[in-house]
Amino acid sequence: MKNWMYPLLVIIGASSYGILSTITKLAILDGFTAAQAVTGQYYIGFLLAVILYITFKRKLPEFGGGYTLIVAGLFTALTGTVYGKAISYMPASLAVVMLFQFTWIGMLFDCIAHKRFPQRIEIISLFFLLGGTIFAAGVFDADLSGIPWQGWAWGMAAAVSFSAFLFMNSRQVEGMDMLTRLLFMSFFAAIAITFFQEPQILWNGTLAEGLWIYGLILGIFGIVLPILLFSIGIPKVGAGTASILSAIELPVAVTASVILLHEHMTVLQIVGIVIILVGMTLPSIGHRKGKMRKEISHDPLG
């Protein structure tokens, strides 16, 4: 696989996360709760992982990787749970900004793990991403007065949890293919969500009442696609770069809400989306220039 494909896989995986909030809102408009939609996402996501594994592997899975997959699965479920808590205490636009602190937290995790300082181009990129997020999320129209400390705490917890999820996905598991990784991560996530959300949807008939449709869509775009694509792309690009590339989630979320929910997009939001896209491309441009300088310096004719 060509090197440019790995960042693209991360971008596609993060983009799939971007439509989740809109699909969840549609489920709520259809009479279901956010907790029911999230629970359906993880249960049906695990079912899809089982179907994919049986279809393509046709053998009993062998568990490996120790705590890596367990922790990754737990952080998958934890992120959705604490983010939902943040939304219950503050406007959704501000909760998005809090969640997107994962851009610099993920970079911090990567720097600590690899004992390095962030590159100048990475720092510049983070400023673009954070600034663009404030515009794209429409924070200027939000009322910040009266927001309790619990909202800020849950919002930061969501950012830390998602950063940890991205970081754990950067760890390769020797001898484990992506379908087996998907199977175990979705399994541990489904177990965790049983304690956090509403497992009673399995026996009270809610799934049969139409929740399964939303659970299927959320399971595909919130479990199967991101785990598969992240498991391929993030180990190659690194957790720090993956955090920057994952900022595509917000522009996709805003665009999906406009298309499916007919929400209004302001000029400031469009400006914010453009700033985010610029911030995402800066590290790749910097890396490309650095590579060219190295080639020129090693060129005996240069």
C-alpha positions in Angstrom: 0.0 0.0 0.0 1.3 3.4 -1.0 2.3 5.8 1.9 -0.4 8.4 1.0 -3.1 5.8 1.5 -2.5 5.5 5.3 -3.4 9.2 6.1 -6.4 8.8 3.7 -7.6 5.8 5.7 -7.4 7.8 8.9 -9.3 10.7 7.3 -12.1 8.3 6.1 -12.3 6.7 9.5 -12.6 10.0 11.3 -15.1 11.2 8.7 -17.3 8.3 9.5 -17.4 9.5 13.1 -18.7 12.8 11.8 -22.1 11.6 10.8 -22.8 9.9 14.2 -24.2 13.0 15.9 -26.6 13.6 13.0 -27.9 10.0 12.9 -28.3 10.1 16.7 -30.4 13.3 16.4 -32.5 11.6 13.7 -33.1 8.7 16.1 -34.2 11.1 18.8 -36.6 12.8 16.4 -38.0 9.3 15.8 -38.8 8.8 19.5 -35.7 7.1 20.8 -33.3 8.3 23.4 -29.6 9.1 22.8 -28.7 6.3 25.2 -30.7 3.8 23.3 -29.1 4.9 20.0 -25.6 4.6 21.4 -26.3 1.2 22.9 -27.7 0.0 19.6 -24.6 1.2 17.9 -22.2 -0.9 20.0 -24.4 -4.0 20.1 -25.1 -4.1 16.4 -21.5 -3.0 15.7 -20.3 -6.1 17.5 -22.8 -8.3 15.6 -21.5 -6.9 12.3 -17.9 -7.7 13.5 -19.0 -11.3 14.2 -20.6 -11.6 10.8 -17.5 -10.2 9.0 -15.2 -12.5 10.9 -17.3 -15.6 10.3 -17.7 -14.7 6.6 -14.0 -14.2 5.9 -12.1 -16.1 8.5 -14.3 -19.2 9.2 -12.3 -20.3 12.3 -12.3 -19.7 16.0 -10.5 -16.4 16.9 -7.3 -16.5 18.9 -7.0 -13.6 21.4 -3.7 -11.8 21.5 -2.3 -8.4 22.2 -3.0 -8.5 25.9 -4.4 -5.3 27.4 -4.1 -3.3 24.2 -7.4 -4.4 22.6 -9.2 -4.5 26.0 -8.2 -0.9 26.8 -8.9 0.3 23.2 -12.4 -1.2 23.4 -13.1 0.3 26.8 -12.0 3.8 25.6 -14.2 3.3 22.5 -17.3 2.9 24.7 -16.1 5.5 27.3 -15.8 8.3 24.8 -19.4 8.1 23.6 -20.6 7.9 27.2 -18.7 10.8 28.7 -19.4 13.0 25.6 -23.1 12.4 26.1 -22.7 13.5 29.7 -21.0 16.7 28.5 -23.8 17.5 26.1 -26.3 17.2 29.0 -24.5 20.0 30.9 -23.6 22.4 28.0 -24.6 23.4 24.5 -23.7 20.8 21.9 -21.5 23.4 20.0 -19.4 24.0 23.1 -19.2 20.2 23.9 -17.8 19.7 20.4 -15.1 22.3 21.1 -14.3 20.5 24.3 -14.1 17.1 22.5 -11.7 18.6 20.0 -9.1 19.2 22.6 -8.1 15.7 21.6 -6.0 17.3 18.8 -3.4 18.6 21.2 -3.9 15.9 23.9 -3.3 13.2 21.3 -0.1 15.1 20.2 1.0 15.3 23.8 0.4 11.5 24.3 2.5 10.8 21.1 5.3 13.1 22.2 5.5 11.5 25.7 5.4 8.0 24.2 8.2 8.7 21.7 10.1 11.1 24.0 10.1 13.9 21.5 9.1 17.6 21.3 6.3 18.6 18.9 7.5 19.9 15.6 6.9 23.6 14.8 4.6 22.7 11.9 2.6 20.5 14.2 2.1 23.4 16.7 1.1 25.7 14.0 -1.4 23.1 12.7 -2.9 22.8 16.2 -3.5 26.5 16.4 -5.3 26.4 13.0 -7.4 23.4 14.2 -8.4 24.9 17.5 -9.3 28.2 16.0 -11.2 26.6 13.1 -13.1 24.5 15.6 -14.4 27.5 17.5 -15.7 29.0 14.3 -17.1 25.8 12.8 -18.9 24.8 16.0 -20.7 28.1 16.2 -19.4 28.8 19.7 -19.9 32.6 19.3 -23.6 32.1 19.4 -23.5 30.0 22.6 -24.3 31.2 26.0 -21.4 30.3 28.3 -22.9 31.7 31.5 -24.3 29.3 34.0 -22.5 26.2 32.7 -21.6 24.0 35.7 -18.1 22.7 36.3 -19.4 19.1 35.6 -19.9 20.1 31.9 -16.3 21.2 31.5 -15.0 18.1 33.3 -17.1 15.7 31.2 -16.0 17.5 28.0 -12.3 17.3 28.9 -12.8 13.6 29.9 -14.3 13.0 26.4 -11.2 14.6 24.8 -8.8 12.6 26.9 -10.7 9.3 26.3 -10.8 9.8 22.5 -7.1 10.7 22.5 -6.4 7.5 24.4 -8.5 5.5 21.9 -6.4 6.9 19.0 -3.2 6.2 20.9 -4.1 2.6 21.6 -5.0 2.2 17.9 -1.4 3.2 17.1 -0.1 0.1 18.8 0.3 -2.8 16.5 -0.6 -6.3 17.7 1.8 -8.9 16.3 0.1 -11.7 14.3 -3.4 -10.2 14.5 -5.2 -9.2 11.4 -7.7 -6.3 11.3 -10.9 -8.5 11.3 -9.7 -10.2 14.5 -8.8 -6.8 16.0 -12.3 -5.5 15.1 -13.9 -8.5 16.7 -12.2 -8.2 20.0 -12.3 -4.4 20.2 -16.0 -4.3 19.4 -16.7 -7.1 21.9 -14.9 -5.3 24.8 -16.7 -2.0 23.8 -20.1 -3.8 23.8 -19.3 -5.2 27.3 -18.4 -1.8 28.6 -21.5 -0.1 27.1 -23.6 -2.6 28.9 -22.7 -0.9 32.2 -22.9 2.6 30.9 -26.0 2.8 28.8 -29.3 0.8 28.3 -28.8 -2.9 27.7 -32.5 -3.5 28.1 -33.0 -2.7 24.4 -32.1 -6.3 23.8 -35.2 -7.6 25.5 -37.8 -4.8 25.8 -38.6 -4.7 22.0 -37.1 -1.3 21.3 -34.8 -2.7 18.7 -37.7 -4.2 16.7 -39.6 -0.9 16.9 -37.1 0.6 14.5 -34.0 1.3 16.6 -32.2 -1.4 14.7 -32.1 0.8 11.6 -30.3 3.6 13.4 -28.1 1.0 15.3 -27.1 -0.5 12.0 -26.0 2.8 10.5 -24.3 3.9 13.7 -22.6 0.4 14.0 -21.2 0.7 10.5 -19.9 4.2 10.8 -19.2 4.3 14.5 -17.7 0.8 15.1 -16.8 -1.2 12.0 -15.3 1.4 9.6 -13.3 3.5 12.1 -11.8 0.5 13.9 -10.9 -1.2 10.6 -9.4 1.9 9.0 -7.7 3.2 12.1 -6.1 -0.2 12.8 -4.5 0.0 9.3 -3.7 3.7 9.1 -2.8 5.0 12.6 0.2 2.6 13.2 1.7 3.9 10.0 1.1 7.7 10.5 1.4 7.8 14.3 -1.0 8.9 17.0 0.1 12.6 16.8 -0.6 12.9 13.1 -3.8 10.8 13.5 -5.1 13.4 16.0 -4.6 16.2 13.5 -6.1 14.2 10.6 -9.1 13.3 12.8 -10.1 16.9 12.9 -12.0 16.2 9.7 -14.7 14.9 11.9 -16.1 18.3 12.7 -16.5 19.6 9.1 -18.2 16.3 8.2 -20.5 16.6 11.3 -21.5 20.2 10.3 -22.1 19.2 6.7 -24.1 16.2 7.6 -26.4 18.3 9.9 -27.0 20.7 7.0 -27.8 17.9 4.5 -29.9 15.6 6.8 -31.3 17.9 9.4 -31.5 21.0 7.2 -29.7 23.1 9.8 -28.4 26.5 8.8 -24.7 26.9 8.1 -23.3 30.4 8.8 -20.4 32.2 7.0 -18.3 31.8 10.2 -18.9 28.0 10.1 -17.7 27.9 6.5 -14.6 29.9 7.4 -14.0 27.5 10.4 -14.2 24.5 8.1 -11.7 26.0 5.7 -9.3 26.8 8.6 -9.6 23.2 9.8 -8.8 21.8 6.4 -5.8 24.1 6.1 -4.6 23.0 9.6 -4.9 19.3 8.6 -2.8 19.7 5.5 0.1 21.7 7.1 1.9 18.7 8.7 1.9 16.7 5.4 3.2 19.7 3.5 5.9 20.2 6.1 6.9 16.6 6.0 7.0 16.6 2.2 9.3 19.7 2.2 11.5 18.1 4.9 11.8 15.0 2.8 12.7 17.0 -0.3 15.4 19.0 1.7 16.9 15.7 2.8 17.0 14.3 -0.7 18.7 17.5 -2.0 21.3 17.4 0.8 22.2 13.8 0.0 22.3 14.5 -3.8 26.0 14.5 -4.8 25.1 16.8 -7.7 23.2 19.2 -5.5 
